[in-house]
C-alpha cells in the first residue's frame, strides 16, 4: 500500500490547491484567497515581515500588491497525515505600491486539512540572490 492511498489524498490534490492559489493571487480574487488562507495564517514575506490572513487579503483588496506573473519551478510536495508541505522557487513579477518588480523567490508553504477542508497555515518566502 502506498503512502498516498493511506492518506486518502495525493500530491495531485495539493498541486491543484497550489494552482487555485496561484490563479487567485494573479487575479487578486480575495474571495478565493480567503478560502485558501487559514484564519491563523502566519506568512513571512520576502522582506522578512510577518503578515496574517487579513493583512494578506488587504494587500490584494487595496491593489498594493498586483501580480502579473508567477512561474513556479522545481516544485516539491511532501505529504503527511493531515498536512502537506510545498517548496518551490520561481519568478514573480507585478507591482508593489505602484512600483514594478520582478524577483526570483523561494517559497515554503504548509497546507493543513481540518474537517476535510484544506487551508494554508504557513507561508515563507525569500529572495534568491544567487
C-alpha positions as CSV (number, residue, x, y, z in Angstrom):
1,X,0.0,0.0,0.0
2,X,1.4,3.4,-0.9
3,X,1.6,6.5,1.3
4,X,-0.8,8.3,-1.0
5,X,-3.5,5.7,-0.7
6,X,-3.0,5.5,3.1
7,X,-3.6,9.3,3.3
8,X,-6.7,9.5,1.2
9,X,-5.3,12.4,-0.8
10,X,-2.5,12.8,-3.3
11,X,0.3,15.0,-4.5
12,X,-2.0,15.9,-7.4
13,X,-4.6,17.2,-4.9
14,X,-2.0,19.5,-3.4
15,X,-0.8,20.7,-6.8
16,X,-4.5,21.6,-7.6
17,X,-4.7,23.6,-4.4
18,X,-1.5,25.4,-5.4
19,X,-2.8,26.1,-8.9
20,X,-6.0,27.5,-7.4
21,X,-4.0,29.7,-5.1
22,X,-1.8,30.9,-7.9
23,X,-4.8,31.9,-10.0
24,X,-6.4,33.7,-7.1
25,X,-3.2,35.6,-6.5
26,X,-2.9,36.6,-10.1
27,X,-6.4,37.8,-10.3
28,X,-6.5,39.3,-6.8
29,X,-9.5,37.2,-6.1
30,X,-9.9,37.9,-2.4
31,X,-12.9,35.5,-2.1
32,X,-10.8,32.6,-3.3
33,X,-7.8,33.7,-1.3
34,X,-10.0,34.0,1.8
35,X,-10.9,30.3,1.3
36,X,-7.3,29.2,0.8
37,X,-5.8,31.1,3.8
38,X,-6.3,29.8,7.3
39,X,-7.7,32.2,9.8
40,X,-4.5,31.7,11.9
41,X,-2.1,32.0,8.9
42,X,1.5,33.1,9.5
43,X,3.2,34.4,6.4
44,X,6.7,35.7,6.1
45,X,7.2,37.9,3.0
46,X,10.5,38.4,1.1
47,X,11.3,41.4,3.3
48,X,11.1,39.4,6.5
49,X,7.8,40.8,7.6
50,X,5.2,38.6,9.4
51,X,1.7,39.0,8.0
52,X,-1.6,37.5,9.0
53,X,-4.5,36.5,6.8
54,X,-6.2,39.9,6.9
55,X,-3.0,41.7,6.0
56,X,-2.5,39.4,3.1
57,X,-6.1,39.9,1.8
58,X,-5.8,43.7,2.3
59,X,-2.7,43.8,0.1
60,X,-4.8,42.4,-2.8
61,X,-8.0,44.4,-2.0
62,X,-6.2,47.7,-2.0
63,X,-4.1,46.8,-5.1
64,X,-0.9,47.3,-3.0
65,X,0.3,44.0,-4.5
66,X,-0.7,43.2,-8.0
67,X,0.8,40.1,-9.5
68,X,1.2,39.6,-13.3
69,X,3.5,36.5,-13.3
70,X,4.0,33.5,-11.0
71,X,6.3,31.0,-12.7
72,X,6.7,28.0,-10.3
73,X,9.8,25.9,-10.9
74,X,11.2,22.9,-9.2
75,X,8.2,22.3,-7.0
76,X,8.4,19.6,-4.3
77,X,5.4,18.3,-2.3
78,X,5.6,16.2,0.8
79,X,2.5,14.5,2.3
80,X,1.8,14.0,5.9
81,X,-1.3,12.7,7.8
82,X,-3.4,15.8,7.5
83,X,-0.9,18.2,6.1
84,X,1.4,18.8,3.1
85,X,4.4,20.9,2.6
86,X,5.2,22.6,-0.7
87,X,8.5,24.1,-1.6
88,X,9.4,25.8,-4.9
89,X,11.4,28.5,-6.4
90,X,10.5,30.7,-9.4
91,X,9.9,34.1,-10.8
92,X,7.3,36.5,-9.6
93,X,6.5,39.9,-11.3
94,X,4.0,42.6,-10.8
95,X,3.6,45.9,-8.9
96,X,4.0,46.7,-5.2
97,X,2.8,50.1,-4.1
98,X,2.7,51.0,-7.8
99,X,6.3,50.1,-8.4
100,X,7.1,47.4,-10.9
101,X,9.2,44.4,-9.7
102,X,10.5,41.1,-10.9
103,X,12.0,38.8,-8.4
104,X,13.4,35.3,-8.1
105,X,11.9,33.8,-4.9
106,X,11.9,30.6,-2.9
107,X,8.7,29.6,-1.2
108,X,7.8,27.1,1.5
109,X,4.1,26.6,2.4
110,X,2.2,24.3,4.7
111,X,-1.3,23.2,3.8
112,X,-3.4,21.7,6.7
113,X,-6.6,19.7,6.4
114,X,-9.2,20.1,9.2
115,X,-12.7,18.7,8.9
116,X,-12.0,17.9,5.2
117,X,-11.1,21.5,4.3
118,X,-7.6,22.5,3.2
119,X,-6.1,25.8,4.2
120,X,-2.6,27.4,4.2
121,X,-1.3,27.7,7.7
122,X,2.2,28.8,6.9
123,X,3.9,30.7,4.1
124,X,7.6,31.7,4.0
125,X,9.2,33.4,1.0
126,X,12.7,34.7,0.5
127,X,14.6,36.3,-2.3
128,X,17.1,34.3,-4.3
129,X,20.2,36.4,-4.7
130,X,22.5,34.0,-6.4
